[in-house]
Every structure is written in C-alpha cells, then in structure tokens.
Amino acid sequence: MLIRESLDIARQLRDEQGAAVSLNALAVIAQDRGDVAVARSLFEESLMLWRESGDQKAVARSLSNLANIVKLQGDNTCARALYAECLSIFRELGDRTGVAWSMNSQGDVARDQGDSPAAQTLYEQGLAIFQELDDRWGIASTLADLGRLAREQENYPTAHSMYRESIKLFQELDHKRGVARLLECFACSAAAQLEAERSLRLAGAAAALRQNIGAPLTPAEQAKLEASLRPARQALTNTAGVTAWLEGRALPVERAIEQALMPEAASPTGRTN
C-alpha cells in the first residue's frame, strides 16, 4: 500500500508532519471499512504528532477526526471535550468554516445525549455561518441534522422541509454520499409514520447507492438505521418487505430522489400492508 510505504519513509526521515498525514489517511481508510478501533488508534497517533509539530490548524482538524470516531464508539463525553478543544482552536485561528463544523459536531453529541435544545442552538449557529460563507455542503449537511432533530421530535412537516432542501443541494453538488444519507433520512421518517413500503424502498435505493460508490455505513451507523426502519419491517410480511427493498435497489438514483420528494400521499409507496 502506497500510504503505508509513505508512512515508513516519513518515519525513517523523522518527518513528523509527513507521518501524521499518512496516519490520518490510513485512519480514514479504516473508518470507511468500518474498523473503528483501528481508526481511533491511528487518529490518536496522528494527533500526537500534529501537537508536537505545533501546527494548530492541523491539530484542530485531527481533533475533529478523532472526535468523530470516539462519537461512533458511543463515548459522547470524550467526543464533546475533543470538539470543544477543536472549536476553541478554530476560533483562535479565525477559521469560520472550522467553527461551523465544530458547532455542527457538538450539536450531534448534544442530540445523542438527549439535549435537543442545545443541539438545535448549535445546529442553527453553525447553519448561519455556513450561509454567510455560502458553503452549500455545510448548509446541506446541517439542514439534514436539523431535519433529523425535528423527526425525532415527531415534527414531520419540518423534518421533510429540511430534508427536501438538503437533498436538492447534495444533488446539485453531485455529492452521492450526501444523497444516500438523505434517502435514508426520508426512509426513517416514513418508517416512523408507518409508510412501510415507501420506507423500505427508499432505504433499498440508499443501500444500492452506497454500494455503487463504495461508502458503506459503519456497523454502529447500520445498527441505528435498522432500529429506525424496524417499524416498517414489522408492518409488512417478510415477502412484502423484501420486495419493497429490492424495488428500491433497482431504482435509478434520480427516480429514487423523485419518490423521496413526493408528498407522502402521492407516493406510490405511501401505504402499508
């Protein structure tokens, strides 16, 4: 592997920054493969080297990467502390994009800890910065987060409004991973409202897209998704559930997006068995 070879060379040359970059790249690969424990170890080693180098921007980015992994492992207390340090550094550097992403990430942790008001405030503050910067990726991502928060509070009209704006932005950006995420969001919302076939069809379309682009969910993310889809699976016979899933997997992405954006009553999947 070229990255591993680069790491070995950097270590031989005592190039701490080169080694830190390689370790970070290896950690991202491990994360994409779902090997969270290995990713955390590599991110921790990379962070240690960046701290020694004195590159504060790199330290902040490394803190964010490590916090993302720690959050996936369910250690929200540690994740929140890492994000707080990251936010502090970005503020000192005047990096508003970094500040916005750090607020967004802190919002994720607050939501996971059941602190919805704090999550709402952090998301909205981050969104305001992204909008000022015209950062469409940041806007799309934060809208999805606000949508999920609304969905968890059973405010489905607000959730769907946020999701619609988000998926359209991801589509314009040709950000396929973002599109897959939003198809899953719509699927989870449909499941919560017992629109079972619609839910599983959209989830199947998202799964096919993830497979095509090589962006699988981590085991923890997959477990959360399955928990959200459970009402839809329970509302259908096994045969009907599998049929809806396979129909979704066969949908072209553009068609899946069209179905996600349809009003629930107009959707061909908006019924239960």
C-alpha positions as CSV (number, residue, x, y, z in Angstrom):
1,M,0.0,0.0,0.0
2,L,1.4,3.4,-1.1
3,I,0.2,5.2,2.1
4,R,1.9,2.6,4.3
5,E,5.1,2.9,2.4
6,S,4.9,6.7,2.7
7,L,4.5,6.4,6.4
8,D,7.5,4.1,6.7
9,I,9.6,6.6,4.7
10,A,8.4,9.5,6.8
11,R,9.3,7.7,9.9
12,Q,12.8,6.8,8.6
13,L,13.3,10.5,7.7
14,R,11.8,11.6,11.1
15,D,9.3,13.7,9.1
16,E,6.6,14.1,11.8
17,Q,4.2,16.0,9.6
18,G,4.6,13.5,6.7
19,A,3.9,10.7,9.2
20,A,0.9,12.5,10.6
21,V,-0.6,12.9,7.2
22,S,-0.1,9.3,6.3
23,L,-1.5,8.1,9.6
24,N,-4.6,10.3,9.1
25,A,-5.1,8.8,5.6
26,L,-4.8,5.3,6.9
27,A,-7.3,6.1,9.7
28,V,-9.8,7.4,7.1
29,I,-9.5,4.2,5.2
30,A,-10.0,2.1,8.3
31,Q,-13.0,4.2,9.2
32,D,-14.6,3.7,5.7
33,R,-14.1,0.0,6.2
34,G,-15.9,0.1,9.5
35,D,-12.8,-0.7,11.6
36,V,-13.4,1.9,14.2
37,A,-10.9,0.7,16.8
38,V,-8.0,0.8,14.3
39,A,-9.2,4.2,13.0
40,R,-9.2,5.6,16.5
41,S,-5.7,4.4,17.3
42,L,-4.3,5.8,14.0
43,F,-6.1,9.2,14.6
44,E,-4.7,9.4,18.1
45,E,-1.2,8.8,16.8
46,S,-1.6,11.4,14.1
47,L,-2.9,13.9,16.6
48,M,0.1,13.3,18.9
49,L,2.4,14.1,16.0
50,W,0.5,17.2,15.0
51,R,0.6,18.5,18.6
52,E,4.4,18.0,18.5
53,S,4.7,19.9,15.2
54,G,2.9,23.0,16.6
55,D,0.5,23.2,13.5
56,Q,-2.6,24.4,15.3
57,K,-4.9,24.1,12.2
58,A,-3.8,20.5,11.7
59,V,-4.3,19.9,15.4
60,A,-7.9,21.1,15.2
61,R,-8.7,19.0,12.2
62,S,-7.1,16.0,13.8
63,L,-9.1,16.6,17.0
64,S,-12.3,16.7,14.9
65,N,-11.4,13.4,13.1
66,L,-10.7,11.7,16.4
67,A,-13.9,13.1,18.0
68,N,-15.9,11.7,15.1
69,I,-14.6,8.2,15.7
70,V,-15.0,8.5,19.5
71,K,-18.6,9.5,19.0
72,L,-19.1,6.4,16.8
73,Q,-17.9,4.3,19.7
74,G,-20.5,5.9,21.9
75,D,-18.1,7.9,24.2
76,N,-20.0,11.2,24.0
77,T,-18.3,12.8,27.0
78,C,-14.9,12.4,25.4
79,A,-16.2,13.4,22.0
80,R,-17.7,16.6,23.4
81,A,-14.4,17.5,25.1
82,L,-12.5,17.0,21.8
83,Y,-15.0,19.0,19.8
84,A,-14.8,21.8,22.4
85,E,-11.0,22.0,22.1
86,C,-11.3,21.9,18.4
87,L,-13.8,24.8,18.4
88,S,-11.6,26.8,20.7
89,I,-8.6,26.4,18.3
90,F,-10.7,27.3,15.2
91,R,-12.0,30.4,16.9
92,E,-8.4,31.5,17.8
93,L,-7.4,31.0,14.2
94,G,-10.4,32.9,12.8
95,D,-11.4,29.8,10.8
96,R,-15.1,30.3,10.5
97,T,-15.7,27.1,8.4
98,G,-13.9,25.1,11.1
99,V,-16.0,26.9,13.8
100,A,-19.2,26.0,11.9
101,W,-18.3,22.3,11.5
102,S,-17.3,22.1,15.2
103,M,-20.6,23.6,16.2
104,N,-22.4,21.1,14.0
105,S,-20.5,18.2,15.5
106,Q,-21.2,19.4,19.1
107,G,-24.8,19.5,18.1
108,D,-24.6,15.8,17.1
109,V,-23.3,14.9,20.5
110,A,-25.9,17.1,22.3
111,R,-28.6,15.3,20.3
112,D,-27.2,11.9,21.1
113,Q,-27.2,12.9,24.8
114,G,-30.8,13.9,24.6
115,D,-30.2,17.6,24.9
116,S,-32.4,18.7,22.0
117,P,-32.5,22.5,22.8
118,A,-28.6,22.6,22.9
119,A,-28.5,20.6,19.7
120,Q,-31.0,23.0,18.0
121,T,-29.0,26.0,19.0
122,L,-25.6,24.6,17.9
123,Y,-27.0,23.5,14.5
124,E,-28.7,26.9,13.9
125,Q,-25.5,28.8,14.8
126,G,-23.5,26.6,12.5
127,L,-26.0,26.9,9.7
128,A,-25.9,30.7,10.0
129,I,-22.1,30.7,9.5
130,F,-22.4,28.3,6.5
131,Q,-25.0,30.5,4.9
132,E,-22.8,33.6,5.4
133,L,-19.9,31.7,3.7
134,D,-22.2,30.3,1.0
135,D,-20.9,26.8,1.9
136,R,-23.5,24.7,0.2
137,W,-22.1,21.4,1.5
138,G,-22.2,22.7,5.1
139,I,-25.7,24.1,4.6
140,A,-26.9,20.7,3.2
141,S,-25.4,18.7,6.0
142,T,-26.7,21.0,8.7
143,L,-30.2,21.0,7.2
144,A,-30.2,17.2,7.3
145,D,-29.2,17.4,11.0
146,L,-32.0,19.8,11.8
147,G,-34.3,17.6,9.9
148,R,-33.3,14.6,12.0
149,L,-33.8,16.5,15.2
150,A,-37.3,17.6,14.0
151,R,-38.1,14.0,13.1
152,E,-37.1,12.7,16.5
153,Q,-39.5,15.2,18.0
154,E,-42.2,13.9,15.6
155,N,-42.4,17.2,13.8
156,Y,-42.5,15.6,10.4
157,P,-43.5,18.6,8.2
158,T,-40.4,20.5,9.5
159,A,-38.2,17.4,9.0
160,H,-39.4,16.9,5.5
161,S,-38.9,20.6,4.6
162,M,-35.3,20.4,5.9
163,Y,-34.7,17.1,4.1
164,R,-36.0,18.4,0.8
165,E,-33.7,21.4,0.9
166,S,-30.8,19.2,1.9
167,I,-31.2,16.5,-0.8
168,K,-31.6,19.1,-3.5
169,L,-28.3,20.8,-2.5
170,F,-26.5,17.4,-2.4
171,Q,-27.9,16.6,-5.8
172,E,-26.7,19.9,-7.2
173,L,-23.3,19.2,-5.7
174,D,-23.3,15.7,-7.1
175,H,-22.5,14.6,-3.6
176,K,-23.6,11.0,-3.8
177,R,-22.8,10.1,-0.2
178,G,-25.0,13.0,0.9
179,V,-27.8,11.9,-1.4
180,A,-27.6,8.4,0.1
181,R,-27.8,9.8,3.6
182,L,-30.9,11.9,2.8
183,L,-32.6,8.9,1.2
184,E,-32.0,7.1,4.5
185,C,-33.4,10.1,6.3
186,F,-36.6,10.1,4.3
187,A,-36.8,6.3,4.8
188,C,-36.6,6.6,8.6
189,S,-39.2,9.3,8.6
190,A,-41.5,7.2,6.5
191,A,-40.9,4.2,8.9
192,A,-41.8,6.4,11.9
193,Q,-45.1,7.2,10.2
194,L,-45.7,3.6,9.2
195,E,-45.4,4.2,5.5
196,A,-43.7,0.9,5.3
197,E,-43.3,0.2,1.6
198,R,-42.1,3.8,1.0
199,S,-39.6,3.5,3.8
200,L,-38.0,0.2,2.6
201,R,-38.0,1.2,-1.0
202,L,-36.1,4.4,-0.2
203,A,-33.8,2.5,2.2
204,G,-33.1,0.0,-0.6
205,A,-32.2,2.8,-3.0
206,A,-29.8,4.3,-0.5
207,A,-28.2,0.9,0.1
208,A,-27.6,0.4,-3.6
209,L,-26.1,3.9,-4.0
210,R,-23.8,3.3,-1.1
211,Q,-22.7,0.0,-2.6
212,N,-22.1,1.7,-6.0
213,I,-19.9,4.4,-4.6
214,G,-18.1,2.2,-2.0
215,A,-19.4,4.2,1.0
216,P,-20.9,1.6,3.4
217,L,-22.3,2.6,6.8
218,T,-20.2,1.7,9.8
219,P,-21.6,-1.1,12.0
220,A,-22.8,1.4,14.5
221,E,-24.5,3.6,11.8
222,Q,-26.1,0.5,10.3
223,A,-27.5,-0.6,13.7
224,K,-29.0,2.9,14.2
225,L,-30.6,2.8,10.7
226,E,-32.0,-0.7,11.2
227,A,-33.5,0.4,14.5
228,S,-35.3,3.3,12.8
229,L,-36.5,1.0,10.0
230,R,-37.8,-1.6,12.3
231,P,-41.4,-0.3,12.4
232,A,-41.6,-0.5,8.6
233,R,-40.2,-4.1,8.6
234,Q,-42.7,-5.1,11.3
235,A,-45.6,-3.6,9.4
236,L,-45.0,-5.8,6.4
237,T,-44.8,-9.5,5.7
238,N,-41.2,-10.7,5.0
239,T,-42.1,-11.1,1.4
240,A,-43.6,-7.6,1.0
241,G,-40.6,-6.1,2.9
242,V,-38.1,-7.9,0.7
243,T,-40.0,-6.9,-2.4
244,A,-40.1,-3.2,-1.5
245,W,-36.4,-3.3,-0.6
246,L,-35.4,-4.9,-3.9
247,E,-37.6,-2.5,-5.9
248,G,-35.7,0.3,-4.2
249,R,-32.3,-1.2,-5.0
250,A,-33.4,-1.3,-8.7
251,L,-34.4,2.3,-8.8
252,P,-32.2,4.8,-10.7
253,V,-30.9,7.4,-8.2
254,E,-32.8,10.2,-9.9
255,R,-36.1,8.3,-9.7
256,A,-35.4,7.5,-6.0
257,I,-34.9,11.2,-5.3
258,E,-38.2,12.0,-7.1
259,Q,-40.0,9.5,-5.0
260,A,-38.4,10.9,-1.8
261,L,-39.6,14.4,-2.7
262,M,-43.1,13.3,-3.4
263,P,-45.8,14.3,-0.9
264,E,-46.4,11.2,1.2
265,A,-50.0,10.8,0.0
266,A,-48.8,11.0,-3.6
267,S,-46.0,8.5,-3.2
268,P,-46.5,5.0,-4.8
269,T,-45.0,3.6,-1.6
270,G,-47.1,5.6,0.9
271,R,-49.2,2.6,2.1
272,T,-48.8,-0.3,4.4
273,N,-49.7,-4.0,4.3
